């Protein structure tokens, strides 16, 4: 499960950075790479949305503090 969560976290970060660029510079990197109405653009957005949903589970998991002894 950790691998899936790391992949989803990476996709969520990509989505957040893309929204940051849209907000600050009015530049959408995903659309610039794949095209505005391209199917692959919609697939990327769908994967980012699913990754965000998976990451909701991270909010519900207890925090595990690991201290070196």
CHARMM-style PDB file with segment names, atoms N, HN, CA, C and O in Angstrom:
ATOM      1  N   UNK     1       0.823  -1.203   0.000  1.00  0.00      PROA
ATOM      2  CA  UNK     1       0.000   0.000   0.000  1.00  0.00      PROA
ATOM      3  C   UNK     1       0.860   1.258   0.000  1.00  0.00      PROA
ATOM      4  O   UNK     1       0.457   2.289  -0.538  1.00  0.00      PROA
ATOM      5  N   UNK     2       2.031   1.176   0.594  1.00  0.00      PROA
ATOM      6  HN  UNK     2       2.359   0.339   1.031  1.00  0.00      PROA
ATOM      7  CA  UNK     2       2.884   2.365   0.648  1.00  0.00      PROA
ATOM      8  C   UNK     2       3.282   2.845  -0.742  1.00  0.00      PROA
ATOM      9  O   UNK     2       3.365   4.050  -0.980  1.00  0.00      PROA
ATOM     10  N   UNK     3       3.528   1.919  -1.658  1.00  0.00      PROA
ATOM     11  HN  UNK     3       3.460   0.940  -1.465  1.00  0.00      PROA
ATOM     12  CA  UNK     3       3.920   2.311  -3.011  1.00  0.00      PROA
ATOM     13  C   UNK     3       2.788   3.065  -3.694  1.00  0.00      PROA
ATOM     14  O   UNK     3       3.017   4.100  -4.319  1.00  0.00      PROA
ATOM     15  N   UNK     4       1.564   2.549  -3.577  1.00  0.00      PROA
ATOM     16  HN  UNK     4       1.377   1.708  -3.070  1.00  0.00      PROA
ATOM     17  CA  UNK     4       0.408   3.224  -4.163  1.00  0.00      PROA
ATOM     18  C   UNK     4       0.238   4.614  -3.566  1.00  0.00      PROA
ATOM     19  O   UNK     4      -0.036   5.569  -4.292  1.00  0.00      PROA
ATOM     20  N   UNK     5       0.397   4.738  -2.256  1.00  0.00      PROA
ATOM     21  HN  UNK     5       0.620   3.962  -1.666  1.00  0.00      PROA
ATOM     22  CA  UNK     5       0.246   6.038  -1.608  1.00  0.00      PROA
ATOM     23  C   UNK     5       1.322   7.013  -2.067  1.00  0.00      PROA
ATOM     24  O   UNK     5       1.044   8.202  -2.225  1.00  0.00      PROA
ATOM     25  N   UNK     6       2.531   6.539  -2.281  1.00  0.00      PROA
ATOM     26  HN  UNK     6       2.757   5.573  -2.152  1.00  0.00      PROA
ATOM     27  CA  UNK     6       3.601   7.421  -2.748  1.00  0.00      PROA
ATOM     28  C   UNK     6       3.340   7.887  -4.176  1.00  0.00      PROA
ATOM     29  O   UNK     6       3.574   9.049  -4.506  1.00  0.00      PROA
ATOM     30  N   UNK     7       2.859   6.983  -5.019  1.00  0.00      PROA
ATOM     31  HN  UNK     7       2.670   6.038  -4.750  1.00  0.00      PROA
ATOM     32  CA  UNK     7       2.512   7.365  -6.392  1.00  0.00      PROA
ATOM     33  C   UNK     7       1.393   8.398  -6.369  1.00  0.00      PROA
ATOM     34  O   UNK     7       1.448   9.401  -7.081  1.00  0.00      PROA
ATOM     35  N   UNK     8       0.376   8.145  -5.545  1.00  0.00      PROA
ATOM     36  HN  UNK     8       0.331   7.330  -4.968  1.00  0.00      PROA
ATOM     37  CA  UNK     8      -0.757   9.071  -5.462  1.00  0.00      PROA
ATOM     38  C   UNK     8      -0.329  10.417  -4.888  1.00  0.00      PROA
ATOM     39  O   UNK     8      -0.805  11.461  -5.333  1.00  0.00      PROA
ATOM     40  N   UNK     9       0.562  10.399  -3.910  1.00  0.00      PROA
ATOM     41  HN  UNK     9       0.949   9.551  -3.549  1.00  0.00      PROA
ATOM     42  CA  UNK     9       1.062  11.650  -3.354  1.00  0.00      PROA
ATOM     43  C   UNK     9       1.822  12.440  -4.417  1.00  0.00      PROA
ATOM     44  O   UNK     9       1.678  13.659  -4.509  1.00  0.00      PROA
ATOM     45  N   UNK    10       2.634  11.743  -5.222  1.00  0.00      PROA
ATOM     46  HN  UNK    10       2.751  10.752  -5.147  1.00  0.00      PROA
ATOM     47  CA  UNK    10       3.352  12.405  -6.305  1.00  0.00      PROA
ATOM     48  C   UNK    10       2.404  13.040  -7.318  1.00  0.00      PROA
ATOM     49  O   UNK    10       2.618  14.171  -7.753  1.00  0.00      PROA
ATOM     50  N   UNK    11       1.355  12.304  -7.692  1.00  0.00      PROA
ATOM     51  HN  UNK    11       1.181  11.385  -7.339  1.00  0.00      PROA
ATOM     52  CA  UNK    11       0.372  12.856  -8.629  1.00  0.00      PROA
ATOM     53  C   UNK    11      -0.362  14.055  -8.034  1.00  0.00      PROA
ATOM     54  O   UNK    11      -0.647  15.027  -8.732  1.00  0.00      PROA
ATOM     55  N   UNK    12      -0.664  13.977  -6.743  1.00  0.00      PROA
ATOM     56  HN  UNK    12      -0.432  13.187  -6.176  1.00  0.00      PROA
ATOM     57  CA  UNK    12      -1.341  15.085  -6.075  1.00  0.00      PROA
ATOM     58  C   UNK    12      -0.447  16.325  -6.046  1.00  0.00      PROA
ATOM     59  O   UNK    12      -0.927  17.446  -6.210  1.00  0.00      PROA
ATOM     60  N   UNK    13       0.833  16.122  -5.839  1.00  0.00      PROA
ATOM     61  HN  UNK    13       1.224  15.211  -5.706  1.00  0.00      PROA
ATOM     62  CA  UNK    13       1.781  17.240  -5.842  1.00  0.00      PROA
ATOM     63  C   UNK    13       1.861  17.858  -7.240  1.00  0.00      PROA
ATOM     64  O   UNK    13       1.886  19.080  -7.381  1.00  0.00      PROA
ATOM     65  N   UNK    14       1.900  17.010  -8.271  1.00  0.00      PROA
ATOM     66  HN  UNK    14       1.879  16.017  -8.157  1.00  0.00      PROA
ATOM     67  CA  UNK    14       1.905  17.518  -9.645  1.00  0.00      PROA
ATOM     68  C   UNK    14       0.659  18.361  -9.897  1.00  0.00      PROA
ATOM     69  O   UNK    14       0.739  19.442 -10.481  1.00  0.00      PROA
ATOM     70  N   UNK    15      -0.486  17.861  -9.455  1.00  0.00      PROA
ATOM     71  HN  UNK    15      -0.551  16.983  -8.981  1.00  0.00      PROA
ATOM     72  CA  UNK    15      -1.733  18.615  -9.623  1.00  0.00      PROA
ATOM     73  C   UNK    15      -1.712  19.937  -8.881  1.00  0.00      PROA
ATOM     74  O   UNK    15      -2.161  20.957  -9.403  1.00  0.00      PROA
ATOM     75  N   UNK    16      -1.189  19.919  -7.662  1.00  0.00      PROA
ATOM     76  HN  UNK    16      -0.824  19.090  -7.238  1.00  0.00      PROA
ATOM     77  CA  UNK    16      -1.121  21.158  -6.876  1.00  0.00      PROA
ATOM     78  C   UNK    16      -0.186  22.172  -7.518  1.00  0.00      PROA
ATOM     79  O   UNK    16      -0.493  23.363  -7.565  1.00  0.00      PROA
ATOM     80  N   UNK    17       0.952  21.704  -8.012  1.00  0.00      PROA
ATOM     81  HN  UNK    17       1.202  20.736  -7.974  1.00  0.00      PROA
ATOM     82  CA  UNK    17       1.885  22.618  -8.680  1.00  0.00      PROA
ATOM     83  C   UNK    17       1.274  23.170  -9.965  1.00  0.00      PROA
ATOM     84  O   UNK    17       1.464  24.341 -10.293  1.00  0.00      PROA
ATOM     85  N   UNK    18       0.541  22.327 -10.689  1.00  0.00      PROA
ATOM     86  HN  UNK    18       0.387  21.376 -10.422  1.00  0.00      PROA
ATOM     87  CA  UNK    18      -0.115  22.804 -11.906  1.00  0.00      PROA
ATOM     88  C   UNK    18      -1.138  23.882 -11.568  1.00  0.00      PROA
ATOM     89  O   UNK    18      -1.193  24.910 -12.243  1.00  0.00      PROA
ATOM     90  N   UNK    19      -1.952  23.663 -10.531  1.00  0.00      PROA
ATOM     91  HN  UNK    19      -1.908  22.828  -9.983  1.00  0.00      PROA
ATOM     92  CA  UNK    19      -2.935  24.683 -10.130  1.00  0.00      PROA
ATOM     93  C   UNK    19      -2.237  25.956  -9.649  1.00  0.00      PROA
ATOM     94  O   UNK    19      -2.739  27.059  -9.862  1.00  0.00      PROA
ATOM     95  N   UNK    20      -1.095  25.804  -9.009  1.00  0.00      PROA
ATOM     96  HN  UNK    20      -0.687  24.907  -8.836  1.00  0.00      PROA
ATOM     97  CA  UNK    20      -0.339  26.982  -8.594  1.00  0.00      PROA
ATOM     98  C   UNK    20       0.122  27.802  -9.783  1.00  0.00      PROA
ATOM     99  O   UNK    20       0.067  29.032  -9.760  1.00  0.00      PROA
ATOM    100  N   UNK    21       0.578  27.115 -10.828  1.00  0.00      PROA
ATOM    101  HN  UNK    21       0.623  26.116 -10.847  1.00  0.00      PROA
ATOM    102  CA  UNK    21       1.005  27.831 -12.032  1.00  0.00      PROA
ATOM    103  C   UNK    21      -0.186  28.485 -12.738  1.00  0.00      PROA
ATOM    104  O   UNK    21      -0.066  29.578 -13.291  1.00  0.00      PROA
ATOM    105  N   UNK    22      -1.334  27.803 -12.713  1.00  0.00      PROA
ATOM    106  HN  UNK    22      -1.431  26.915 -12.264  1.00  0.00      PROA
ATOM    107  CA  UNK    22      -2.535  28.398 -13.312  1.00  0.00      PROA
ATOM    108  C   UNK    22      -2.909  29.664 -12.546  1.00  0.00      PROA
ATOM    109  O   UNK    22      -3.223  30.688 -13.154  1.00  0.00      PROA
ATOM    110  N   UNK    23      -2.879  29.599 -11.229  1.00  0.00      PROA
ATOM    111  HN  UNK    23      -2.624  28.767 -10.736  1.00  0.00      PROA
ATOM    112  CA  UNK    23      -3.263  30.746 -10.415  1.00  0.00      PROA
ATOM    113  C   UNK    23      -2.285  31.904 -10.490  1.00  0.00      PROA
ATOM    114  O   UNK    23      -2.692  33.064 -10.548  1.00  0.00      PROA
ATOM    115  N   UNK    24      -1.000  31.594 -10.490  1.00  0.00      PROA
ATOM    116  HN  UNK    24      -0.669  30.652 -10.443  1.00  0.00      PROA
ATOM    117  CA  UNK    24       0.009  32.652 -10.469  1.00  0.00      PROA
ATOM    118  C   UNK    24       0.351  33.202 -11.852  1.00  0.00      PROA
ATOM    119  O   UNK    24       0.538  34.407 -12.021  1.00  0.00      PROA
ATOM    120  N   UNK    25       0.431  32.312 -12.835  1.00  0.00      PROA
ATOM    121  HN  UNK    25       0.280  31.333 -12.697  1.00  0.00      PROA
ATOM    122  CA  UNK    25       0.950  32.715 -14.137  1.00  0.00      PROA
ATOM    123  C   UNK    25      -0.032  32.497 -15.284  1.00  0.00      PROA
ATOM    124  O   UNK    25       0.295  32.771 -16.439  1.00  0.00      PROA
ATOM    125  N   UNK    26      -1.242  32.001 -14.973  1.00  0.00      PROA
ATOM    126  HN  UNK    26      -1.507  31.778 -14.035  1.00  0.00      PROA
ATOM    127  CA  UNK    26      -2.236  31.677 -15.986  1.00  0.00      PROA
ATOM    128  C   UNK    26      -1.644  30.735 -17.031  1.00  0.00      PROA
ATOM    129  O   UNK    26      -1.878  30.896 -18.229  1.00  0.00      PROA
ATOM    130  N   UNK    27      -0.868  29.744 -16.562  1.00  0.00      PROA
ATOM    131  HN  UNK    27      -0.678  29.614 -15.589  1.00  0.00      PROA
ATOM    132  CA  UNK    27      -0.206  28.775 -17.430  1.00  0.00      PROA
ATOM    133  C   UNK    27      -0.527  27.377 -16.941  1.00  0.00      PROA
ATOM    134  O   UNK    27      -0.224  27.033 -15.799  1.00  0.00      PROA
ATOM    135  N   UNK    28      -1.143  26.561 -17.802  1.00  0.00      PROA
ATOM    136  HN  UNK    28      -1.390  26.840 -18.730  1.00  0.00      PROA
ATOM    137  CA  UNK    28      -1.501  25.195 -17.462  1.00  0.00      PROA
ATOM    138  C   UNK    28      -0.493  24.263 -18.123  1.00  0.00      PROA
ATOM    139  O   UNK    28      -0.529  24.064 -19.337  1.00  0.00      PROA
ATOM    140  N   UNK    29       0.409  23.690 -17.323  1.00  0.00      PROA
ATOM    141  HN  UNK    29       0.438  23.851 -16.337  1.00  0.00      PROA
ATOM    142  CA  UNK    29       1.478  22.851 -17.844  1.00  0.00      PROA
ATOM    143  C   UNK    29       0.939  21.575 -18.486  1.00  0.00      PROA
ATOM    144  O   UNK    29       1.445  21.153 -19.526  1.00  0.00      PROA
ATOM    145  N   UNK    30      -0.069  20.960 -17.894  1.00  0.00      PROA
ATOM    146  HN  UNK    30      -0.480  21.302 -17.049  1.00  0.00      PROA
ATOM    147  CA  UNK    30      -0.627  19.717 -18.442  1.00  0.00      PROA
ATOM    148  C   UNK    30      -1.197  19.972 -19.836  1.00  0.00      PROA
ATOM    149  O   UNK    30      -0.954  19.194 -20.759  1.00  0.00      PROA
ATOM    150  N   UNK    31      -1.955  21.060 -19.991  1.00  0.00      PROA
ATOM    151  HN  UNK    31      -2.153  21.692 -19.241  1.00  0.00      PROA
ATOM    152  CA  UNK    31      -2.509  21.382 -21.306  1.00  0.00      PROA
ATOM    153  C   UNK    31      -1.421  21.806 -22.285  1.00  0.00      PROA
ATOM    154  O   UNK    31      -1.535  21.557 -23.485  1.00  0.00      PROA
ATOM    155  N   UNK    32      -0.377  22.439 -21.787  1.00  0.00      PROA
ATOM    156  HN  UNK    32      -0.284  22.641 -20.813  1.00  0.00      PROA
ATOM    157  CA  UNK    32       0.717  22.839 -22.670  1.00  0.00      PROA
ATOM    158  C   UNK    32       1.454  21.617 -23.213  1.00  0.00      PROA
ATOM    159  O   UNK    32       1.921  21.630 -24.352  1.00  0.00      PROA
ATOM    160  N   UNK    33       1.560  20.570 -22.410  1.00  0.00      PROA
ATOM    161  HN  UNK    33       1.181  20.559 -21.485  1.00  0.00      PROA
ATOM    162  CA  UNK    33       2.274  19.367 -22.844  1.00  0.00      PROA
ATOM    163  C   UNK    33       1.398  18.492 -23.735  1.00  0.00      PROA
ATOM    164  O   UNK    33       1.851  18.032 -24.783  1.00  0.00      PROA
ATOM    165  N   UNK    34       0.151  18.257 -23.332  1.00  0.00      PROA
ATOM    166  HN  UNK    34      -0.217  18.631 -22.481  1.00  0.00      PROA
ATOM    167  CA  UNK    34      -0.682  17.259 -24.005  1.00  0.00      PROA
ATOM    168  C   UNK    34      -1.779  17.834 -24.892  1.00  0.00      PROA
ATOM    169  O   UNK    34      -2.384  17.095 -25.668  1.00  0.00      PROA
ATOM    170  N   UNK    35      -2.047  19.123 -24.798  1.00  0.00      PROA
ATOM    171  HN  UNK    35      -1.554  19.723 -24.167  1.00  0.00      PROA
ATOM    172  CA  UNK    35      -3.096  19.735 -25.602  1.00  0.00      PROA
ATOM    173  C   UNK    35      -4.318  20.040 -24.759  1.00  0.00      PROA
ATOM    174  O   UNK    35      -4.554  19.404 -23.732  1.00  0.00      PROA
ATOM    175  N   UNK    36      -5.098  21.025 -25.205  1.00  0.00      PROA
ATOM    176  HN  UNK    36      -4.906  21.542 -26.040  1.00  0.00      PROA
ATOM    177  CA  UNK    36      -6.228  21.513 -24.423  1.00  0.00      PROA
ATOM    178  C   UNK    36      -7.349  20.482 -24.350  1.00  0.00      PROA
ATOM    179  O   UNK    36      -7.837  20.188 -23.259  1.00  0.00      PROA
ATOM    180  N   UNK    37      -7.757  19.941 -25.457  1.00  0.00      PROA
ATOM    181  HN  UNK    37      -7.360  20.180 -26.343  1.00  0.00      PROA
ATOM    182  CA  UNK    37      -8.874  18.993 -25.477  1.00  0.00      PROA
ATOM    183  C   UNK    37      -8.421  17.567 -25.774  1.00  0.00      PROA
ATOM    184  O   UNK    37      -9.216  16.745 -26.229  1.00  0.00      PROA
ATOM    185  N   UNK    38      -7.167  17.276 -25.524  1.00  0.00      PROA
ATOM    186  HN  UNK    38      -6.521  17.944 -25.155  1.00  0.00      PROA
ATOM    187  CA  UNK    38      -6.634  15.952 -25.822  1.00  0.00      PROA
ATOM    188  C   UNK    38      -7.147  14.922 -24.820  1.00  0.00      PROA
ATOM    189  O   UNK    38      -7.373  15.232 -23.651  1.00  0.00      PROA
ATOM    190  N   UNK    39      -7.324  13.714 -25.292  1.00  0.00      PROA
ATOM    191  HN  UNK    39      -7.141  13.463 -26.242  1.00  0.00      PROA
ATOM    192  CA  UNK    39      -7.785  12.628 -24.433  1.00  0.00      PROA
ATOM    193  C   UNK    39      -6.792  12.378 -23.303  1.00  0.00      PROA
ATOM    194  O   UNK    39      -7.195  12.133 -22.166  1.00  0.00      PROA
ATOM    195  N   UNK    40      -5.486  12.439 -23.612  1.00  0.00      PROA
ATOM    196  HN  UNK    40      -5.159  12.638 -24.536  1.00  0.00      PROA
ATOM    197  CA  UNK    40      -4.487  12.167 -22.592  1.00  0.00      PROA
ATOM    198  C   UNK    40      -4.515  13.217 -21.477  1.00  0.00      PROA
ATOM    199  O   UNK    40      -4.233  12.901 -20.321  1.00  0.00      PROA
ATOM    200  N   UNK    41      -4.850  14.446 -21.816  1.00  0.00      PROA
ATOM    201  HN  UNK    41      -5.080  14.703 -22.755  1.00  0.00      PROA
ATOM    202  CA  UNK    41      -4.993  15.494 -20.797  1.00  0.00      PROA
ATOM    203  C   UNK    41      -6.099  15.123 -19.825  1.00  0.00      PROA
ATOM    204  O   UNK    41      -5.937  15.268 -18.613  1.00  0.00      PROA
ATOM    205  N   UNK    42      -7.206  14.651 -20.341  1.00  0.00      PROA
ATOM    206  HN  UNK    42      -7.337  14.533 -21.325  1.00  0.00      PROA
ATOM    207  CA  UNK    42      -8.322  14.246 -19.481  1.00  0.00      PROA
ATOM    208  C   UNK    42      -7.949  13.034 -18.636  1.00  0.00      PROA
ATOM    209  O   UNK    42      -8.371  12.927 -17.484  1.00  0.00      PROA
ATOM    210  N   UNK    43      -7.163  12.124 -19.196  1.00  0.00      PROA
ATOM    211  HN  UNK    43      -6.820  12.210 -20.131  1.00  0.00      PROA
ATOM    212  CA  UNK    43      -6.707  10.958 -18.439  1.00  0.00      PROA
ATOM    213  C   UNK    43      -5.795  11.394 -17.295  1.00  0.00      PROA
ATOM    214  O   UNK    43      -5.916  10.893 -16.177  1.00  0.00      PROA
ATOM    215  N   UNK    44      -4.883  12.327 -17.574  1.00  0.00      PROA
ATOM    216  HN  UNK    44      -4.785  12.734 -18.482  1.00  0.00      PROA
ATOM    217  CA  UNK    44      -3.983  12.832 -16.523  1.00  0.00      PROA
ATOM    218  C   UNK    44      -4.788  13.488 -15.407  1.00  0.00      PROA
ATOM    219  O   UNK    44      -4.532  13.236 -14.230  1.00  0.00      PROA
ATOM    220  N   UNK    45      -5.760  14.329 -15.766  1.00  0.00      PROA
ATOM    221  HN  UNK    45      -5.968  14.534 -16.723  1.00  0.00      PROA
ATOM    222  CA  UNK    45      -6.602  14.977 -14.757  1.00  0.00      PROA
ATOM    223  C   UNK    45      -7.383  13.942 -13.949  1.00  0.00      PROA
ATOM    224  O   UNK    45      -7.559  14.105 -12.742  1.00  0.00      PROA
ATOM    225  N   UNK    46      -7.851  12.883 -14.603  1.00  0.00      PROA
ATOM    226  HN  UNK    46      -7.708  12.750 -15.583  1.00  0.00      PROA
ATOM    227  CA  UNK    46      -8.598  11.838 -13.904  1.00  0.00      PROA
ATOM    228  C   UNK    46      -7.699  11.103 -12.913  1.00  0.00      PROA
ATOM    229  O   UNK    46      -8.109  10.842 -11.782  1.00  0.00      PROA
ATOM    230  N   UNK    47      -6.482  10.769 -13.328  1.00  0.00      PROA
ATOM    231  HN  UNK    47      -6.150  10.982 -14.247  1.00  0.00      PROA
ATOM    232  CA  UNK    47      -5.549  10.107 -12.409  1.00  0.00      PROA
ATOM    233  C   UNK    47      -5.194  11.005 -11.222  1.00  0.00      PROA
ATOM    234  O   UNK    47      -5.067  10.524 -10.096  1.00  0.00      PROA
ATOM    235  N   UNK    48      -5.036  12.297 -11.470  1.00  0.00      PROA
ATOM    236  HN  UNK    48      -5.139  12.688 -12.384  1.00  0.00      PROA
ATOM    237  CA  UNK    48      -4.733  13.225 -10.377  1.00  0.00      PROA
ATOM    238  C   UNK    48      -5.906  13.298  -9.412  1.00  0.00      PROA
ATOM    239  O   UNK    48      -5.705  13.343  -8.198  1.00  0.00      PROA
ATOM    240  N   UNK    49      -7.131  13.310  -9.934  1.00  0.00      PROA
ATOM    241  HN  UNK    49      -7.294  13.273 -10.920  1.00  0.00      PROA
ATOM    242  CA  UNK    49      -8.314  13.337  -9.071  1.00  0.00      PROA
ATOM    243  C   UNK    49      -8.420  12.053  -8.248  1.00  0.00      PROA
ATOM    244  O   UNK    49      -8.714  12.106  -7.054  1.00  0.00      PROA
ATOM    245  N   UNK    50      -8.184  10.909  -8.875  1.00  0.00      PROA
ATOM    246  HN  UNK    50      -7.945  10.866  -9.845  1.00  0.00      PROA
ATOM    247  CA  UNK    50      -8.219   9.634  -8.144  1.00  0.00      PROA
ATOM    248  C   UNK    50      -7.124   9.584  -7.086  1.00  0.00      PROA
ATOM    249  O   UNK    50      -7.328   9.045  -5.997  1.00  0.00      PROA
ATOM    250  N   UNK    51      -5.967  10.145  -7.409  1.00  0.00      PROA
ATOM    251  HN  UNK    51      -5.802  10.582  -8.292  1.00  0.00      PROA
ATOM    252  CA  UNK    51      -4.876  10.193  -6.434  1.00  0.00      PROA
ATOM    253  C   UNK    51      -5.265  11.034  -5.224  1.00  0.00      PROA
ATOM    254  O   UNK    51      -4.944  10.681  -4.089  1.00  0.00      PROA
ATOM    255  N   UNK    52      -5.952  12.137  -5.464  1.00  0.00      PROA
ATOM    256  HN  UNK    52      -6.214  12.423  -6.386  1.00  0.00      PROA
ATOM    257  CA  UNK    52      -6.430  12.966  -4.358  1.00  0.00      PROA
ATOM    258  C   UNK    52      -7.404  12.213  -3.474  1.00  0.00      PROA
ATOM    259  O   UNK    52      -7.375  12.353  -2.252  1.00  0.00      PROA
ATOM    260  N   UNK    53      -8.268  11.414  -4.088  1.00  0.00      PROA
ATOM    261  HN  UNK    53      -8.291  11.300  -5.081  1.00  0.00      PROA
ATOM    262  CA  UNK    53      -9.225  10.621  -3.318  1.00  0.00      PROA
ATOM    263  C   UNK    53      -8.500   9.569  -2.478  1.00  0.00      PROA
ATOM    264  O   UNK    53      -8.841   9.357  -1.314  1.00  0.00      PROA
ATOM    265  N   UNK    54      -7.505   8.917  -3.065  1.00  0.00      PROA
ATOM    266  HN  UNK    54      -7.228   9.089  -4.010  1.00  0.00      PROA
ATOM    267  CA  UNK    54      -6.719   7.934  -2.305  1.00  0.00      PROA
ATOM    268  C   UNK    54      -6.016   8.613  -1.139  1.00  0.00      PROA
ATOM    269  O   UNK    54      -5.925   8.046  -0.051  1.00  0.00      PROA
ATOM    270  N   UNK    55      -5.521   9.824  -1.362  1.00  0.00      PROA
ATOM    271  HN  UNK    55      -5.595  10.285  -2.246  1.00  0.00      PROA
ATOM    272  CA  UNK    55      -4.803  10.536  -0.296  1.00  0.00      PROA
ATOM    273  C   UNK    55      -5.714  10.960   0.845  1.00  0.00      PROA
ATOM    274  O   UNK    55      -5.227  11.258   1.935  1.00  0.00      PROA
ATOM    275  N   UNK    56      -7.012  10.996   0.625  1.00  0.00      PROA
ATOM    276  HN  UNK    56      -7.408  10.754  -0.261  1.00  0.00      PROA
ATOM    277  CA  UNK    56      -7.929  11.269   1.729  1.00  0.00      PROA
ATOM    278  C   UNK    56      -7.745  10.213   2.815  1.00  0.00      PROA
ATOM    279  O   UNK    56      -7.878  10.497   4.005  1.00  0.00      PROA
ATOM    280  N   UNK    57      -7.440   9.004   2.386  1.00  0.00      PROA
ATOM    281  HN  UNK    57      -7.333   8.774   1.418  1.00  0.00      PROA
ATOM    282  CA  UNK    57      -7.180   7.930   3.340  1.00  0.00      PROA
ATOM    283  C   UNK    57      -6.014   8.228   4.273  1.00  0.00      PROA
ATOM    284  O   UNK    57      -5.983   7.743   5.404  1.00  0.00      PROA
ATOM    285  N   UNK    58      -5.061   9.018   3.809  1.00  0.00      PROA
ATOM    286  HN  UNK    58      -5.086   9.411   2.891  1.00  0.00      PROA
ATOM    287  CA  UNK    58      -3.931   9.388   4.670  1.00  0.00      PROA
ATOM    288  C   UNK    58      -4.388  10.227   5.857  1.00  0.00      PROA
ATOM    289  O   UNK    58      -3.774  10.186   6.923  1.00  0.00      PROA
ATOM    290  N   UNK    59      -5.461  10.987   5.675  1.00  0.00      PROA
ATOM    291  HN  UNK    59      -5.960  11.020   4.809  1.00  0.00      PROA
ATOM    292  CA  UNK    59      -5.986  11.793   6.780  1.00  0.00      PROA
ATOM    293  C   UNK    59      -6.594  10.921   7.871  1.00  0.00      PROA
ATOM    294  O   UNK    59      -6.627  11.305   9.040  1.00  0.00      PROA
ATOM    295  N   UNK    60      -7.074   9.750   7.480  1.00  0.00      PROA
ATOM    296  HN  UNK    60      -7.048   9.438   6.530  1.00  0.00      PROA
ATOM    297  CA  UNK    60      -7.754   8.877   8.422  1.00  0.00      PROA
ATOM    298  C   UNK    60      -6.820   7.891   9.112  1.00  0.00      PROA
ATOM    299  O   UNK    60      -7.203   7.233  10.079  1.00  0.00      PROA
ATOM    300  N   UNK    61      -5.595   7.793   8.610  1.00  0.00      PROA
ATOM    301  HN  UNK    61      -5.283   8.328   7.825  1.00  0.00      PROA
ATOM    302  CA  UNK    61      -4.634   6.857   9.201  1.00  0.00      PROA
ATOM    303  C   UNK    61      -3.944   7.508  10.399  1.00  0.00      PROA
ATOM    304  O   UNK    61      -3.656   8.705  10.385  1.00  0.00      PROA
ATOM    305  N   UNK    62      -3.680   6.704  11.440  1.00  0.00      PROA
ATOM    306  HN  UNK    62      -3.913   5.731  11.451  1.00  0.00      PROA
ATOM    307  CA  UNK    62      -2.955   7.262  12.594  1.00  0.00      PROA
ATOM    308  C   UNK    62      -1.516   7.594  12.219  1.00  0.00      PROA
ATOM    309  O   UNK    62      -0.888   6.895  11.424  1.00  0.00      PROA
ATOM    310  N   UNK    63      -1.016   8.652  12.795  1.00  0.00      PROA
ATOM    311  HN  UNK    63      -1.526   9.219  13.441  1.00  0.00      PROA
ATOM    312  CA  UNK    63       0.359   9.076  12.558  1.00  0.00      PROA
ATOM    313  C   UNK    63       1.294   8.157  13.325  1.00  0.00      PROA
ATOM    314  O   UNK    63       1.150   7.983  14.535  1.00  0.00      PROA
ATOM    315  N   UNK    64       2.256   7.566  12.617  1.00  0.00      PROA
ATOM    316  HN  UNK    64       2.373   7.708  11.633  1.00  0.00      PROA
ATOM    317  CA  UNK    64       3.220   6.682  13.254  1.00  0.00      PROA
ATOM    318  C   UNK    64       4.533   7.440  13.423  1.00  0.00      PROA
ATOM    319  O   UNK    64       5.209   7.753  12.443  1.00  0.00      PROA
ATOM    320  N   UNK    65       4.878   7.725  14.638  1.00  0.00      PROA
ATOM    321  HN  UNK    65       4.328   7.472  15.434  1.00  0.00      PROA
ATOM    322  CA  UNK    65       6.110   8.449  14.926  1.00  0.00      PROA
ATOM    323  C   UNK    65       7.219   7.428  15.147  1.00  0.00      PROA
ATOM    324  O   UNK    65       7.123   6.574  16.028  1.00  0.00      PROA
ATOM    325  N   UNK    66       8.251   7.523  14.355  1.00  0.00      PROA
ATOM    326  HN  UNK    66       8.329   8.217  13.639  1.00  0.00      PROA
ATOM    327  CA  UNK    66       9.374   6.601  14.514  1.00  0.00      PROA
ATOM    328  C   UNK    66      10.572   7.396  14.978  1.00  0.00      PROA
ATOM    329  O   UNK    66      11.084   8.250  14.254  1.00  0.00      PROA
ATOM    330  N   UNK    67      11.007   7.121  16.161  1.00  0.00      PROA
ATOM    331  HN  UNK    67      10.591   6.428  16.750  1.00  0.00      PROA
ATOM    332  CA  UNK    67      12.175   7.797  16.724  1.00  0.00      PROA
ATOM    333  C   UNK    67      13.334   6.832  16.770  1.00  0.00      PROA
ATOM    334  O   UNK    67      13.173   5.661  17.110  1.00  0.00      PROA
ATOM    335  N   UNK    68      14.494   7.330  16.427  1.00  0.00      PROA
ATOM    336  HN  UNK    68      14.625   8.282  16.150  1.00  0.00      PROA
ATOM    337  CA  UNK    68      15.697   6.490  16.509  1.00  0.00      PROA
ATOM    338  C   UNK    68      16.109   6.361  17.968  1.00  0.00      PROA
ATOM    339  O   UNK    68      16.061   7.316  18.743  1.00  0.00      PROA
ATOM    340  N   UNK    69      16.510   5.161  18.307  1.00  0.00      PROA
ATOM    341  HN  UNK    69      16.549   4.385  17.678  1.00  0.00      PROA
ATOM    342  CA  UNK    69      16.905   4.920  19.712  1.00  0.00      PROA
ATOM    343  C   UNK    69      18.353   4.618  19.821  1.00  0.00      PROA
ATOM    344  OT1 UNK    69      18.855   4.390  20.922  1.00  0.00      PROA
TER     345      UNK     69
END
